[in-house]
Every structure is written in C-alpha cells, then in structure tokens.
C-alpha cells in the first residue's frame, strides 16, 4: 500500500504532458510580397528588419539588412545558390508538408558537394513575439562531402502564415544561431 501511495505521489509530481498537435497536410504558401518583418537573435538580442520579396514557384526571396536572399520555401536557405529549380526538384516532394515526410539530396555550393536530408519531424504550437502559431517542425542535416563538417538546422514553419517563425542552426565547429519572429506587417 505504501508503494502505491509513493507511486501516486511521483506521478502527481510529473509535469503534465502536452497533447500531440495534429495538422492537416500543408501545401506551400508564402507571405505576400512587401510584408515587413522583424526578427530577433535569441543569443545576442540583436533585431533585424526585412521585407518579403517575390515568390517564384517554391523559391522565396526577402531582403534582410539591405541584402537580398532566396531560399527553397524558406526552409533551405542555401539551396537556391546550389541551383534548386522553382519547382523544388526533389525538395518539392516535401509539399504538402506532413509529419514523417523526408527527402535526401546532394547539392553543389561554393565549389563543394554537400549531402542534405530534410525531415518533417512533427507539429508543435509555438509562441514567439509575433504570435502563437501551429507549426511543422523540420530538421535539416547537412554534411560536406569529403570533410568532417556537419550541421543541423531546425525550423518552425507556420502553414497558415506561409513563413518560418523560429529557426535554430548549429554546426560541429561550434557556430550557431537562434532566431524568432517578432513582427509581420
């Protein structure tokens, strides 16, 4: 009887478990051109302003601190520089987003070959200064072919918004960044 009482106390002390979030399959969507955004670096507190540019198929562009960037669905930042086509090629198979979907691919960028895998890990409700969003969590693992360089990037993509609202990226050389969305106008 004492063992049962101790077990009940231990269970009561455990934190409540969150219900798994289920999202419907999410087709690609991007914020409208001209949308103003503010981002915050979670490590330094630095704030950066940007504006959404044009969308061409699954390729989106934006201006960040006066520099222009393009990415695949705002999920793979350097894939456009590696020649990803507007339909996304093999990356386009990620859409509509669903938990468990994954793609692997090799790209060439900056004169090097890279192997990548992007996987839709799950769905999660996140709160950032820009609001509370139901998101798909995607993990990208990258490795430089012929080198020991490795990196992981995790993004929280909000399908109803059509943009990432949180980002974390780290490599095995000790570099990393964490960003969150502060505002979209």
N, C-alpha and C positions, 0 to 999 in steps of 0.2 A: 504494500500500500504506500509506504514511504517512497519507493522508487517511482511509482506512478505520479505522486504529488510533485516530486522533483522534476520528472519529465514534463509535466504540465507547466511548471514554472519556467523551465527552459524554453518551451515552445512559446509561451507568452512573451518572453524577453526578445525573441527574434523579431527583426523588422518585418513589416507587412510586405508581401510580395506583390509587385505590380502585375496587373493583368496583361497578357501579351496583346500588343496592338496589331490589329489586322487591317491592312489597307487593300483596296481593290487594285488590280493591275493599273499602272500609271503610264499612259503614253507620254511622249516627250512634249514639253511645253517650256517656253522661255518667257521671262519678264519682258514686257513691251519695251521697244527701243525708246531711249530717252529717260527710262526710270533712273532716278537718282538713288544712290545707296551710300551708306556709311558703314564701315567695318571697324572692329576693334581687335587689336592683338592682345590676347589674354595674358601673355607673358610680360609685355612691356607697357601695356595700356595705350600704345600709340593708336590713333584713329586715322583712318584713310577714307577719302571720299572717292566715289567713282560714278560712272554713268553707263547704263547698258547700251551697247551699240546694236548693230544689225545681227539678225539670225539668218543663216543660210543652211537649210536642212537641219542637221543636228549640230552645226557649228555655231557657237555664240561668240560675240565679241563684246568687250567692255573697255572702258578707259579707267585706269587706276593711277592716281598720282601723275596724271598727264601722259602716261604711257598706254599704248594700245595692246590688248591681249586678245587671244582667241583660244577657245577650248572646245572639246567634244562635250556637249551637253553640260558644260560647267562641272564635269566630273573628272576629265583627264586634261589637265592644263597644258601639257607639252605634246599632246598627240597631234595637234594641228601642225605644229612645226615639223612633226615627223611624217606629214603627208596624209593624215586621215581625210578621207573624202567627205563631202557634205552628208552622204547617206550613212556615214559612220563605218562602212565596211563591216568587219566582224563585230566592232563595238556597237553598231546599230542593233545587234541581236539582243542587247540588254533591255531594249524597249519593246513592249511596255515593261516597266520595272515590276518585278515580282520577287519575293523572298526566295532565295536559292538559285536564282539565275547567275551565271558566271560566264565570262569569256576570257580566253587567253590569247595573246598575240605577241609578235615580235615587231619592233619598230626601229628605225634608224634615226638618230637625232644627234646633232653635234659631232658627226663623224663616228659615232659609236652605235653598237647594237644593244638593244635593251629588250628584256623579256618582262612582260607585264601580265597580271591577272587581276581582273576586277570582278568582285563578287557582291551580290546584294545580300548582306548579312541578315538583315531583319528590318523591322519597323519600330520606330520609337517616337514618342511625343517629347519634344524638346522646347524649352523656354530660353529665349535669348532676348536681349533688349528690344529687338524688332517685333517680338510677339511670341506666341506659343503656336507650334506647328507640328502636325503629324508628318513624319519624315521616313524616308527609306534611308537606311544606313548602308553605305557602300564602302568596301575596303579594296584598296588598290595596293598590290605588292609589286615592286619593281626591282629588277636586278640588272646590273650592267654585265653583259656577256664578256667573259674573259677577265673579270675583276671580282673582288670581294665586296664591292659596293652594293648595298641593299637599302630599300626604303619602303615605308608603309605610309599610306595616306588614307584617312577616313573622312568621308563627307556625309553630311546630313542634308539630303535633297528633299525639299518640300514640294510635292507634286502640285498642290493647289496654287502655290506661288510660282513654280517654274524656275526655281533657283536654289542653290545651296544656301543654308542658313548657318552652318557651322562647319569648320574644317580643322583637322589636325594632321600634321605630317612630320615624320621623323626619319632619319637615316642612321645607319650604323657608324657614321663618322661623328656623331654627336650633335648634328644640326637638326633643328625642328622648329615648327611654328604652330600656334593655335589661334584661330580667328573665329569671331562670331559676328553675326549681322546685328547692327544697331538700328538701322532705319532703311526703309524702302519708300520712296515717294514718287 
